[in-house]
């Protein structure tokens, strides 16, 4: 009798126990929970990396590029006999830090090039630039692609600069007051123009940024705000030759400080890991300046343009094109333009 009652009770409770078991959440041990969370975080990080977003923490990079060329001509119509030798290096480094809404980017670029031609015996530098940039971006919580920024930049040349001519020449020296003096320089003579780290240009700016695209394939950063520029010279000179006169005009450089409105646009991207490209434009329109100059209004505007393209031929070799055009009227009131097409052996040090 007792067995029959127990069996009847079990049969009556079976549906209830089954329903309760179905409603009960699955139990996952602590280790399994941690593994599940880690897996989910890993999937998120992989997705972010695929889109080109930088993960939190430090990201360091350093590369060295070397390039050289040699050519020789003999009895060629229209060309001097002799060899032309050129060699150069490019150092690119970055140290970026991101954490939450904070993004701090630092970049260093050093380029140098030396060239020897049949017309000039000594090597002459044909490229020399040291450029250090640092920018801090604070992303708004609700609109991550907008926020305030602060930036600093230092730009100079590492080695002294000289004027060298293949034949005797007259030089017309113009000081900061406009007074001119004529001197002669001998052929193949190194006439000093600037010393090392001259001119030294410092730029600071702060304002608002917009970064609607921040992927590996496409990055776009627009900044606008208040900008300041300081130019420090050490009595150096720049060639400002006037083709209508027989002499070579050389003008003395002077220090200056400016404050004004600044806008910069920087866009870059990559295609299939081999092709990289980038372009930038910076405009500083000063409304305060301490320089004694006849320039005024838009004539004082500082403009810097840049274009760079690189194609990886192999893991260690690349073909690079770099264009730099800038107009800094308080240094030299002409466009300074440099074009370089380089076949480089590149090595990633970090």
N, C-alpha and C positions, 0 to 999 in steps of 0.2 A: 504494500500500500504506500509506504514511504517512497519507494523507488518510482512509482507511478506519479506521485505528486511532484517529485523533484524534476522528472522528465517533462511534466506538463508546464512547470514553472520556467524551465529553460527554454522550451519552445515558445512560450509567451513573451519572454524577455529578448529573444534573439533579434527581432526587427528593431527594437529600441536601441540595443547595443550596436547594431550595424549602422543605424543612422547617426548615433553619437560618434562612432568611429569615422564616418564620412565627414562629419562637421569638424572634427578635431584637426588642427593644423599639423603639418608634418614637423617632426622634431629633427633639428639638424644640430649635431654636436658643435662645440665651440670652434674646433679646428676647421670643420667644414665651412662654417660661417666666414672665418678669416680667409680661407682659400677662395670662397665665392666672391668676397669683396675685392680681394687682390686681382682676381681674374677680370672683374668688371672694370677696375681702375686701369688695368693693363690694356683692355680693349679701348677705353677712352683715350689713353695716351697714344696708342697706335693710330687711332682715327685722327687725333690732333696732329700727329707727326705726318700723316699722309696728306693732310691739308696744308702743311707747311707752318703750322703754328708752333711757336717756341714754348717748350715746357718750362715750368718754374725752375729757378736755379740759374747757375752760371753756365754760359756757353762760350767756349774759348776757341779761337782759330788763329793760325799763323801760317803764312805761305811765303815762299821765296821763289822769284822768277828771275832767270838769267837769260840774256840774249846777246848775240854778237853777229857781225857780218864783216866780210872782207871782199874787196874788189880791186882789180888792177887793170890799168889800161896803158897801152904803148902805141904811139903813132896813130892814135884815133883822132879823126878830124873833129875839131871843136872841143877836145878834152885835153887837159894837161896830163903828161905822163906821170905815172906813179900809182901808189896804192891808197885806197881809202879803207880805214879800219874803224869800226864802231863797236862798242860794247856797253852794256847797261844792266841794271838790276831793278827789280820791283819787289818791295816788301809790303804785304798786306796783312794786317792783324786786326782782330776784333775781340772784345770782351763785353758780352751782353749779359745783363741780369734781369730776370723777370720773377715777380712774386705777386700773385693776386692782381691788383689794379696798378701795380708799379712796374714800369719798364724803363730800364737804364741801358742805353746803347753807347758803346765806345768803339771808335774806329781809328786806325793808324795806317797811313799810306806814305811810303817813301819811294821816290823814283829818282834815278840818276842815270845819266848817259854821257859818255865821252866819245868824241869823234876826232879822227885825224884825216886830213885831206892832203892831196899833192900840193895845193896852194899854200897851206899853212903847216909848218913843221911841228909845233907842239900840239898836244892833245887839247881840245877845247870842249868844255862842257856844253852840251846841247839840250840837256834836261836836268833839272835839279829842283825837287820839291819835297818838302816835309809838311804833311797835313795831319793834324790831330783833331778829332771831333768827338764831342760828348754831348748827348741829349738825354733828358729825363722826361718821360711822359707819364702822366697820371690819368688813367682811364676812369671815366665816370661809371658809377655802379650800374645805372640803368641804360646808359648808352656807351658801350665799351669803346666805340671807335671815335669818341669825342673826349676832349679834356684839356687841361692846361699843360704847358711844356716850358722847359728852360734848356738853353743850349749854349755851349761855349766851343770856340774853334781857334786853333793856333796854326798859322801858316808861315813858312819861311823857306829859305834855301840853306843847304847844309855847308856848301863850300864857297870860297870866294869866286867872284866873277871877273873876267878880264875882256878887254877889247884887243883883238889880234888881227892884223892886216897882212896880206901877202906882199904888200909893197909899201913904201913910205907914204905917209898920209898926214894931212893937217886936221887937227881937232879943235873945235870951237867949244870951249868950256863956258857954260852958263850957270851962274850961281843962283841961290834962292831969291836974290833981289833983282835978277834979270841982267846983271852985268856979265859981259862976255870977254873971254881971254882966248887968244889963239896960240896953240903950241903944235909942235911937230912930234910924231912918233915914228920910230924906225920900223922897217919891215920885220915881221916875226917877233916883235917885242910885245910882251905882256903888259898892257896898260891897265892898271887896276881900276875897276868900276865899283864893286861892292865887296865887303868882307863877309865872312861866314855869318849865317843867321841874320842876313840883311837883304831886304827890309823884313821886319818882323811884324806880322799883321795879326791882331787879336780881334775877335768878334764875339759879342755876347748878345743874346736875344731871349725874350720871354713873351708868352702870349697864349694862344689857343691852337690846338691841332685838330685835324680830321684825318682819320686813317680808315677809309671805307673798305680797303682791300689789304689783307695782311696774310697772303698765302705764298707758298713757294713759287707758284707760277706767275703771280702778280702781286706786287706790293705798291701801294700808293700812299704817300704821306704829304699832307699840305699843312704848312704852319704860317701863322700871321701874328704880328705883334710889334713890340718895341725892340729896336736893335741899336747897338752901339759898336763902333769900330775905332780901334787905335792902331796907328802906324808908327813904328819906331825905326828910325834910321840912325846910321852912325857916320853921316857925312858922305854916304855913297852916291854914285852917279848912275844914270841910265842913258842909253843911246836913244836920242830923239832926232835922228837924222832927217834933214830936209833935202830932198832930192834936187831941189832947184839951186842949191849952193854947192860949191866945190869942196867945202870942208865937211867934216863929220860933226854934227851937233851932239854934245853930251851935256845933260842937265843934272844939276845937283838935286838930290832928294831931300825932302823935309818932313818932319814929324807932323802928325795931324790927329785930331779926334773928331768923331762925328756921332750924332744921335738922331735917329729917325725911325720911320716905319719900314718894316722888313716883311717880305713875303718869300717863301721858298716852296718849291714843288719838287718832290723826289719820287721817281717811279722806276721800278726794276722788276725783273722776272727771270724765269729759266724755262727752257724747253727741252724735255727729254734728257736731262742731266748733262748734255753736251754744250748747248748754247745758252749763254747768260748775257743779259743786256741791262742797261740802266741809263737813265738821263736825269739831269737835275738842273734847275734854274733858281737863282737867288737874286733878288733885287732889294737894295737898301736905298730908300729915298730920304736923305738927311734934311732935317729942318733946323738943326743946330750944328755948327762947325766952327773950329777955332783957327782954321787955316787962312792965311793971307793970300787970297786968290781972286782972280777976275771972274772965275766961273760962278754961276748963280742958277737957282732953280733946278730944272731937270738936268742941267749940265753937270751937276754934282752927283747924279745918281750912280751908284755902284752896281754893276751887273756882272754876274758870273754864270757861265753856262758850261755844262759838261755832258759828254756822251761816251759810253764805254760798251764794247761788245767783245765777247770772248767765245772761242770755239775750241773745245777739247779735242785735239787730234788723237791723243792717247792719254793714258793715266798720268804721264809725266810731261806731256808737251801740249802747248796751246797756241793758238793764233789770236792775237788781241789787237783791237783798234781803240785808241783813246784820243778824244778831241777835247781840248780845253780852250775856252775863249772867255776873257774877262776884260772889263773896263773899270779901272780904279783911277778916276781922273785926278785925285790928289797925289797919286804916285806918278803915273804917266797917262796923259790925256789922249791915249790911243787904245785901240783894241789889241790885246796881247793874245795871240792865237798859237796853239801848239797842236800838231798832228803827229801821231805815232802809230805805226803798224809794226807789230813786233811778233816774231816767232820765238817763243820762249820755252825754256825747260823749267817746269814748275815743280816745286817740291812742297808738300804739306808737312810742316814741322809740328803742328798741333791739330 
